[in-house]
Every structure is written in structure tokens, then in C-alpha cells.
Amino acid sequence: MIFHLADRAEWEPPDTYRPTSLSAEGFIHCSTAPQLIEVANSLYEGRTDLLLVTIEPDLLKAPVVFEDCYETGQRFPHIYGQIDTEAVVSVEPFQPDATGRFTWEASAQNVKSD
């Protein structure tokens, strides 16, 4: 599984999902389970309007490429096209803890490490 943190206002099912990053950068940013909490805290600390989209990459029509685009030494999954909803396993609210930080404890009910 791979994960995408979506702005609730951008989530547009039923058939496909095309966030602004797809038009702006040419791909949709995703994370693996071990990367998710670090990404959430780096980019979204304190936000309460996020959805955690769990994706089965084998069901995507668009290619998934693992890349280190930011020279961090980590390869992140990027989807080069829209997310077809048949590849979406679940969509759940993704909430920080009381301090505004995302933790495994605050989000463990939604994420299982693969």
C-alpha cells in the first residue's frame, strides 16, 4: 500500500482524483507507511482538514515511480497520472494529536505498516 494525504476540499470522487500537484508538478505525491508521519509533520503540522487515502498501487492505471526528487536519500512513491478510485482502498480523516503533531498513536487506527 501507498498513502496520499489529501486536502478534504480537493477530494473529488467518484471516478478519479486529480489534485493540484498533478497539474503543477506532473505527479501526485505519496508516501510509504514508514514515511507517512514524517511527511505529515513536515508539511501539514496542525492541519485538521486532511484525508488519508490508502492506495493499492497494483490497481492504478497510472505508473508509480519511486524517486528521490528532493535529494533526501529517501525514495518516495509518485503517481504519474490520476488516481482511479478502484485503486483506493480507504479514505479516512487524518487528524493530529492535541499538540498539532501527527503520531502513530493518533493515526494508528488508519495506517497499517506493510
N, C-alpha and C positions, 0 to 999 in steps of 0.2 A: 504494500500500500504506500501511496504518497499522499501528502497533505497540502492543501492550499488554504490560506487564511483570506477569506473574502469579506469585503465590506458589505454589510447587510443591504445597503442601498443599491449595490451593483448586482446582487444576485438575481438572475433573470431566467429561471427555468420556465417552461418545461422542457424544451428541446436541447438548447445549447447555452453555454455560458461563455461570454467574451468580455473579460474585464478590460479596463483602460490600458493595463500594461501590455496586452496583446497588440493593440494598435501602436502604442508608444514605443515598445521595445521589441516587438516581434515574437514574444513568447509570454507564457504565464508562469510566474514564479511558484515553485512548490518546495516542499521540504520532506525529508525522511523523518521518521519518528524521533531518532536521536537529535536531529537538528531543530525540531519544531519549537521547543521552549526558548532556545537561544534567539532564534529569529523573531519570535513573538515579542520578547523583551527588548530586543534591539530596535525593532521598528514600530511596535504597537503598544508599548507600555501605557497602561491606564485606559486603554480603549475598551469600551463595553459594547460596541456595535459590530463585533466580528462574528463570523460563522466559520466553523472548522469543516472544510469539505474533504472528506476521505474519498480517495480515488483509486480504483483498480486500474493500473496503467495498461495492463494487457487488453482492456476493453476500449481504450481510446483509439480513435481513428488517426489522430494527430501523433506525430512522433514525440517521444520523450527522450531528451538528451541530458545526460549528467555532465555538468560543466562547472568549472571554477572560473566564473566570469569576473570575479572581483579580487582575484589573487589572494584568497583567504586560506588556500590549501584544502578547502572542502569542495566537493563536487555536489552541486545542488541539482535536483531534477527540474528541468524546464520543459514545458509543453509548448511545442511549436504549432499551435492552432487552438481551436476552441475546445472546450470540454463538453463532450457529448454526455447527456445526463444518464445514459445507460451505463457509463463508466463510474458514476457517482454511487458509492456505497452508502454514504450517510452525509447529512448536513445537520450540524448541531451548533447551538450557541457556544461561543468560546469566551469564557469570562476570566478576568484576572482575579487574584485574591483581594483581600481588603486593602492591601497596600498599593494596588495597581499593577503588581507584578504577576506574570504568568508562572505557575509552578506545576509540577506533575500532580501534586495533591489537588490543586484547583481544577485541573483539566483531565485527570486520570480516568474519569468516567467516560470520556470521549475517545481517548487515544490508547491504543494498544501497540506496543512496540513489536515490529515484525523483524 
